[in-house]
Amino acid sequence: MPAYWIAHSKVNDPAEYKKYADQVPGIVAKYGGRFLARGGRFQVLEGPKKFERFVVTEFPTLEQGVACFNSDEYQKAAAFRRSGAGEVEIVMIEGTK
């Protein structure tokens, strides 16, 4: 069953955040993921307007998405973001049948 990695981000340092964002597509592809939405136009309909970037990534299974997140490659890339370049909230959610 497909699962979705949903990320809400706030970019604090665009140059450092780009070092993270440039590495992610190859890592996601390695785990069978594909981007359904990455950045682009959005409109907050309800809730706080803390985040300014939204990403939806589909994986074949929840386990593959979690494995991607926990991989050494992703964690190394995320270190750029975690150094203060951005704030993020990430969830993995299994799709419906």
PyMOL commands that set and color helices and strands:
alter all, ss='L'
color gray80, all
select helices_A, chain A and resi 14-21+24-30+62-70+72-85
alter helices_A, ss='H'
color red, helices_A
select strands_A, chain A and resi 3-11+34-38+53-59+86-94
alter strands_A, ss='S'
color yellow, strands_A
deselect
rebuild
show_as cartoon
